């Protein structure tokens, strides 16, 4: 079994990297530095140090390979975000912890955000990626609702449900992330901190 940790995909069962894991790591590296559209199967094979035929053997085609990269990216996001939400014991502190997680990722691991945005763009056109990304955003929104809004005693805020507010927070965080990645000179904006006014 493989897992995405930081910038790397690693085996969770053995320290010895299998050929399929090397291919996944290479695909992750290539996509996060060049983008999906600019990466060929040949690029990935060269990066992994394997024959091109090995990519087809393990993953059938580019879409099959990238589906596995997306699945690992999703698993990483869900585990890390849930862990950050569980660390605190009050809804307000959990909201601050979530904001801190996003800021930390933007500063120290923007490649994971780039992968997410790249695959989100693909999901608009591809049913295969659409179902994967749709499930990710649904689960993230559900987590925010469960860990932040559930115990806030806020059943409604100006007529909006906690589910709607959870989606608003998630959308704001990812939208802010796009702005930061597009403008290399921009400091991490106060937009993330401003979300805390929802919990005042």
C-alpha positions in Angstrom: 0.0 0.0 0.0 1.3 3.5 -0.8 0.6 6.8 0.7 1.4 10.5 -0.1 3.5 12.1 2.7 4.7 15.6 2.2 6.0 15.7 -1.4 6.5 11.9 -1.5 4.6 8.8 -2.0 5.9 6.0 0.2 5.1 2.4 1.0 3.3 1.9 4.3 4.1 -1.8 4.4 7.8 -1.9 3.6 10.8 0.4 3.4 11.7 -1.1 0.0 10.1 0.9 -2.8 8.4 -1.2 -5.4 8.4 -0.3 -9.1 4.8 0.8 -9.0 5.5 3.1 -6.0 8.5 4.6 -7.9 6.2 5.3 -10.8 3.6 7.0 -8.5 6.3 9.1 -6.8 7.6 10.1 -10.3 4.1 11.0 -11.5 3.5 13.1 -8.3 6.8 14.9 -8.8 6.2 15.6 -12.5 2.6 16.8 -12.1 3.3 19.0 -9.1 6.2 20.7 -10.9 4.9 20.9 -14.5 1.2 20.3 -14.4 -0.9 17.5 -15.8 -1.1 18.9 -19.4 2.7 19.2 -19.7 3.6 15.7 -18.5 3.8 12.7 -20.7 4.0 9.0 -19.8 7.6 9.2 -21.2 8.4 12.0 -18.7 7.1 9.9 -15.8 9.0 6.7 -17.0 12.2 8.7 -17.2 11.7 10.3 -13.8 11.0 6.8 -12.3 13.9 5.2 -14.1 11.7 2.5 -15.6 10.7 1.4 -19.1 7.6 3.1 -20.6 5.9 -0.3 -20.8 6.0 -0.6 -17.0 3.6 2.3 -16.7 1.1 0.6 -18.9 1.6 -2.7 -17.1 0.8 -1.3 -13.7 -1.7 1.5 -14.5 -2.9 0.8 -18.1 -2.8 4.4 -19.2 -2.2 8.0 -18.1 -5.7 8.4 -16.7 -5.3 5.2 -14.6 -2.0 6.4 -13.2 -3.3 9.8 -12.4 -6.4 8.4 -10.8 -4.0 6.7 -8.3 -2.1 9.9 -7.6 -5.5 11.7 -7.0 -6.6 9.0 -4.6 -3.5 9.3 -2.6 -3.7 13.1 -2.6 -7.3 12.9 -1.4 -6.3 10.5 1.4 -3.5 12.8 2.5 -5.8 15.9 2.6 -8.6 14.1 4.5 -6.2 12.6 7.1 -4.3 15.7 7.8 -7.3 18.1 7.9 -9.2 15.7 10.3 -6.1 15.5 12.5 -5.8 19.3 12.7 -9.5 19.5 13.6 -9.3 16.9 16.3 -6.3 18.5 18.0 -8.5 21.2 19.6 -11.4 20.8 22.0 -13.6 23.8 21.1 -15.2 24.8 17.8 -13.4 28.2 17.8 -10.0 26.7 18.4 -10.7 24.0 15.7 -11.5 26.8 13.2 -8.2 28.5 14.1 -6.4 25.2 13.7 -8.0 24.6 10.3 -6.9 28.1 9.2 -3.4 27.4 10.5 -3.2 24.1 8.6 -4.1 25.9 5.3 -1.6 28.7 5.9 1.1 26.2 6.8 0.4 24.2 3.6 0.6 27.3 1.4 3.9 28.3 2.9 5.6 24.9 3.2 4.0 22.5 0.7 2.3 24.5 -2.1 2.9 21.5 -4.5 0.0 19.6 -2.9 -2.2 22.6 -3.5 -1.1 22.8 -7.1 -1.9 19.1 -7.6 -5.4 19.7 -6.1 -6.1 22.7 -8.4 -4.7 20.9 -11.5 -7.0 17.9 -10.8 -9.9 20.1 -10.0 -9.6 21.7 -13.4 -9.5 18.2 -15.0 -12.6 17.2 -13.0 -14.7 19.8 -14.7 -14.3 17.9 -18.0 -13.6 14.3 -16.9 -16.3 12.1 -15.2 -13.5 9.9 -13.8 -11.8 12.8 -11.9 -15.1 14.6 -11.3 -16.4 11.8 -9.0 -13.1 11.7 -7.1 -12.9 15.5 -6.5 -16.6 15.8 -5.7 -16.2 13.3 -3.0 -13.2 15.1 -1.6 -14.9 18.4 -1.3 -18.0 16.8 0.2 -16.0 15.0 2.8 -14.0 18.2 3.7 -17.2 20.2 4.0 -18.8 17.5 6.2 -15.7 17.5 8.4 -15.9 21.3 8.9 -19.6 21.0 9.7 -19.0 18.1 12.2 -16.0 19.5 14.0 -16.7 23.3 13.9 -20.4 23.9 13.6 -21.9 20.9 15.4 -21.1 22.1 18.9 -21.3 25.9 18.2 -25.1 25.9 18.9 -25.5 27.8 15.6 -28.3 26.1 13.9 -28.7 29.0 11.5 -26.8 32.2 10.8 -29.0 34.9 9.1 -31.0 32.1 7.4 -28.1 29.9 6.3 -27.6 26.4 7.4 -24.3 25.0 9.0 -23.8 22.9 5.8 -23.9 26.0 3.6 -21.5 27.9 6.0 -19.2 24.9 5.9 -19.1 25.0 2.1 -18.5 28.7 2.3 -15.5 28.3 4.5 -14.0 25.5 2.4 -14.5 27.5 -0.8 -12.9 30.6 0.8 -9.9 28.7 1.8 -9.2 27.1 -1.5 -10.0 30.3 -3.4 -7.5 32.2 -1.2 -5.0 29.5 -1.9 -5.4 30.0 -5.6 -4.7 33.7 -5.2 -1.6 33.1 -3.2 -0.2 30.6 -5.8 -0.9 32.9 -8.7 0.8 35.9 -7.1 4.2 34.9 -6.0 4.8 38.3 -4.3 1.6 38.2 -2.2 1.9 37.7 1.5 -0.5 35.2 3.0 -3.6 37.2 3.0 -5.7 38.2 6.0 -8.7 36.6 4.2 -8.0 33.4 6.0 -7.9 35.1 9.4 -11.0 37.1 8.5 -13.1 33.9 8.4 -12.8 33.7 12.2 -15.5 36.5 12.4 -18.0 33.8 11.7 -17.3 32.3 15.1 -17.2 35.5 17.1 
